[in-house]
């Protein structure tokens, strides 16, 4: 590990817990703990796992007037999501686009709740590997019309079907928070920003907390027998089964939201009005289609298809590449995502995967590979 690799505030705790530390996005991070990736993955699907995702970028975006419509309108110049109509205490997944409609990053945008005393500010969470580029791009594009306040805080994620029970032990009202909502909360007296979201396909929360209080929160959660520490390895296999993109692999500045099969992130009003970076291309592709397209891939055998594996026709013609792939412990077999021309993107299409020089049969399938279990609110 190089000398310039940064350490997370909870680095000592990870090492104490037996975490195997590896460099990732400029940080030393635990890829797994002693039980191993497969067991960690299955634990999250059945119980609750604690992830340290403090490498992610966190920032507040504001305008001098403190007006939500103004700051949302400015951000909408760079993203295709509906930000102006975002309710207080609600979260929107969206995409930071360049002028050509390519994806610079995917991010979470939160309109903060009333009780946080930050009226008219947006809370942004961006990917670690490109956070400095994101900040620079936002500041360059918005200039002095908006202020970007970059935060130095820890971000913890607790994910799994028992996560709400664990968090409810500290904040009973948190159990009824719907998916993609946020509240200012306290865990054992420590102020936190609690968001009901995640990157696993499971119910769960992300906890933004001051660095000095992060270890206390982590230890409190890990003291619960339903919670175990989880590393990067299981985080990747969990998000892959959930059909979720990883920036720099399944998305990049050449790929549009349409090609990445992320059209749900383009708001209805934005489709009608445009007005965002790269709108001309994105709206054209929405109406006319585009190629290639991101698809789910289910290999027929047991050999996993890793990133970079060539996708071929039965005749051996190369038509695309796998962008994410591996073994899915929940589905008990290999799963992958990749890009293929539009004519090969239909569900049920037979394809071949060139794994170490040998062709293996596979099929284009619907994403995700598992049924997401997000909490939408009380059943009516």
DAMONOR-V166593 format. One record per pair of residues at least 12 apart in sequence whose C-alpha atoms are under 8 Angstrom apart, sorted by the first residue. I is the first residue (numbers start at 1). GAP is how many residues later the second one is. Records with the same first field share a line. If there is no record, write none. Layout:
I: GAP ; GAP
This chain:
1: 21 ; 22 ; 27
4: 22
5: 18 ; 21 ; 22 ; 23
6: 20 ; 21 ; 22
7: 20 ; 21 ; 22
8: 19 ; 20 ; 21 ; 46 ; 47
9: 145 ; 202 ; 205
10: 42 ; 204 ; 205
11: 17 ; 18
13: 202
14: 16
17: 16
18: 15 ; 16
19: 12 ; 13 ; 14 ; 15 ; 212
20: 12 ; 13
25: 30 ; 103 ; 104
26: 103
27: 28
29: 202 ; 203
30: 201 ; 202
31: 200 ; 201 ; 202 ; 203
32: 198 ; 199 ; 200 ; 201 ; 202
33: 196 ; 197 ; 198
37: 194 ; 196 ; 197
38: 196 ; 291
40: 188 ; 189 ; 190 ; 191 ; 194
41: 189 ; 193 ; 194 ; 196 ; 197 ; 288 ; 289
42: 287 ; 288
43: 185
44: 115 ; 116 ; 117
45: 115 ; 116 ; 157 ; 285
46: 114 ; 115 ; 116
47: 113 ; 114 ; 115 ; 116 ; 179 ; 180
48: 110 ; 111 ; 112 ; 113 ; 114 ; 115 ; 178 ; 179 ; 180
49: 108 ; 109 ; 110 ; 111 ; 114 ; 178 ; 179 ; 180 ; 181
50: 106 ; 107 ; 108 ; 109 ; 168 ; 171 ; 172 ; 177 ; 178 ; 179 ; 180
51: 105 ; 106 ; 107 ; 178 ; 179 ; 180
52: 102 ; 103 ; 104 ; 105 ; 179
53: 101 ; 102 ; 103 ; 104
54: 99 ; 100 ; 101 ; 102
55: 73 ; 100
56: 69 ; 70 ; 71 ; 72 ; 75 ; 99
57: 67 ; 68 ; 69 ; 70 ; 71 ; 74 ; 93 ; 94
58: 65 ; 66 ; 67 ; 68 ; 92 ; 93 ; 94 ; 95
59: 64 ; 65 ; 66 ; 89 ; 90 ; 91 ; 92
60: 61 ; 62 ; 63 ; 64 ; 88 ; 89 ; 90 ; 91
61: 60 ; 61 ; 62 ; 63 ; 85 ; 86 ; 87 ; 88
62: 58 ; 59 ; 60 ; 84 ; 85 ; 86
63: 57 ; 58 ; 82 ; 83 ; 84
64: 82
66: 53 ; 54 ; 55
67: 52 ; 53 ; 54
68: 16 ; 51 ; 52 ; 53
69: 15 ; 51
71: 49 ; 50 ; 51 ; 75
72: 12 ; 50
74: 68 ; 72
76: 199 ; 200
77: 198 ; 199 ; 200
78: 18 ; 19 ; 20 ; 60 ; 198 ; 199
79: 15 ; 16 ; 17 ; 18 ; 197 ; 198
80: 14 ; 15 ; 16 ; 17 ; 185 ; 186 ; 187 ; 190 ; 194 ; 196 ; 197 ; 199
81: 12 ; 13 ; 14 ; 184 ; 185 ; 186 ; 189
82: 184 ; 185 ; 186 ; 187 ; 188
83: 26
86: 25
87: 24
88: 23 ; 24 ; 25 ; 26
89: 21 ; 22 ; 23 ; 24 ; 25 ; 92 ; 93 ; 94
90: 20 ; 21 ; 22 ; 23 ; 90 ; 91 ; 92
91: 17 ; 18 ; 19 ; 20 ; 89 ; 90 ; 91
92: 16 ; 17 ; 18 ; 88
93: 13 ; 14 ; 15 ; 16 ; 172
94: 12 ; 13 ; 14 ; 15 ; 171 ; 172
95: 12 ; 162 ; 170
97: 156 ; 180 ; 181
98: 155 ; 179 ; 180
99: 178 ; 179
100: 177 ; 178 ; 181
101: 152 ; 153 ; 154 ; 155 ; 156 ; 176 ; 177 ; 178 ; 179 ; 180 ; 181
102: 150 ; 151 ; 152 ; 153 ; 154 ; 155 ; 176
103: 148 ; 149 ; 150 ; 151 ; 152 ; 153 ; 154
104: 30 ; 148 ; 149
105: 21 ; 22 ; 25 ; 29 ; 142 ; 146 ; 147
106: 20 ; 21 ; 141
107: 17 ; 18 ; 19 ; 20
108: 15 ; 16 ; 17 ; 18
109: 13 ; 14 ; 15 ; 16
110: 12 ; 13 ; 14 ; 72
111: 12
112: 70 ; 71
113: 69 ; 70 ; 71
115: 69
116: 68
127: 120
135: 13
152: 58 ; 59
153: 55 ; 56 ; 57 ; 58
154: 54 ; 55 ; 56 ; 57 ; 60
155: 51 ; 52 ; 53 ; 54
156: 50 ; 51 ; 52 ; 62
157: 41 ; 47 ; 48 ; 49 ; 50
158: 46 ; 47 ; 48
159: 39 ; 41 ; 43 ; 44 ; 45 ; 46
160: 42 ; 43 ; 44
161: 41 ; 42 ; 43 ; 212
162: 64
163: 40 ; 41 ; 42
164: 39 ; 40 ; 41
166: 55 ; 58 ; 60
170: 16 ; 17 ; 18
171: 14 ; 15 ; 16
176: 201 ; 202
177: 19 ; 198 ; 200
178: 18 ; 197 ; 198 ; 199
179: 17 ; 18 ; 24 ; 195 ; 196 ; 197 ; 198
180: 15 ; 16 ; 17
181: 14 ; 15 ; 16
182: 12 ; 13 ; 14
183: 12
187: 30
190: 23 ; 27
191: 18
192: 15 ; 16 ; 17 ; 18
193: 14 ; 15 ; 16
194: 12 ; 13 ; 14
195: 12
197: 177
199: 36 ; 39 ; 40 ; 45
200: 35 ; 38 ; 39 ; 41 ; 42
201: 37 ; 38 ; 40 ; 41 ; 169 ; 170 ; 171 ; 172 ; 173
202: 170 ; 171 ; 172
203: 170 ; 171 ; 172
204: 170
237: 89 ; 90 ; 91 ; 92
238: 90
240: 84 ; 85 ; 88 ; 95 ; 96 ; 97
241: 87 ; 89 ; 90 ; 94 ; 127 ; 128 ; 129
242: 125 ; 126 ; 127 ; 128 ; 129 ; 130
243: 53 ; 94 ; 124 ; 125 ; 126
244: 124
249: 74 ; 75
250: 44 ; 73 ; 74 ; 87 ; 88
256: 26
257: 25
258: 24 ; 27 ; 28 ; 31 ; 32 ; 35
259: 31 ; 32 ; 33 ; 34 ; 35
260: 33 ; 34
261: 32 ; 33 ; 34
271: 12
290: 52
291: 49 ; 50 ; 51
292: 47 ; 48 ; 49 ; 50
293: 45 ; 46 ; 47 ; 48 ; 49 ; 52
294: 43 ; 44 ; 45 ; 46 ; 51
295: 42 ; 43 ; 44 ; 45 ; 50 ; 69 ; 70 ; 71 ; 72
296: 39 ; 40 ; 41 ; 42 ; 68 ; 69 ; 70 ; 71 ; 72 ; 73
297: 38 ; 39 ; 40 ; 41 ; 65 ; 66 ; 67 ; 68
298: 36 ; 37 ; 38 ; 64 ; 65 ; 66 ; 67
299: 35 ; 36 ; 37 ; 54 ; 61 ; 62 ; 63 ; 64
300: 60 ; 61 ; 62 ; 63
301: 33 ; 59 ; 60 ; 61
302: 31 ; 32
303: 31 ; 52
304: 21 ; 22 ; 23 ; 29 ; 30 ; 31
305: 17 ; 20 ; 21 ; 29 ; 30 ; 31 ; 48 ; 50
306: 16 ; 17 ; 18 ; 19 ; 20 ; 30
307: 14 ; 15 ; 16 ; 17 ; 18
308: 13 ; 14 ; 15
309: 12 ; 13 ; 44 ; 45 ; 46
310: 12 ; 43 ; 44 ; 45
311: 29 ; 40 ; 41 ; 42 ; 43
312: 39 ; 40 ; 41 ; 42
313: 37 ; 38 ; 39
314: 36 ; 37 ; 38
316: 36
319: 21 ; 22
320: 18 ; 19 ; 20 ; 21
321: 17 ; 18 ; 19
322: 14 ; 15 ; 16 ; 17
323: 13 ; 14 ; 15 ; 16
324: 12 ; 13 ; 14
325: 12
330: 40
331: 38 ; 39
335: 34
345: 19
346: 18
347: 16 ; 17 ; 18 ; 19
348: 15 ; 16 ; 17
349: 14 ; 15 ; 16
350: 12 ; 13 ; 14
351: 12 ; 13
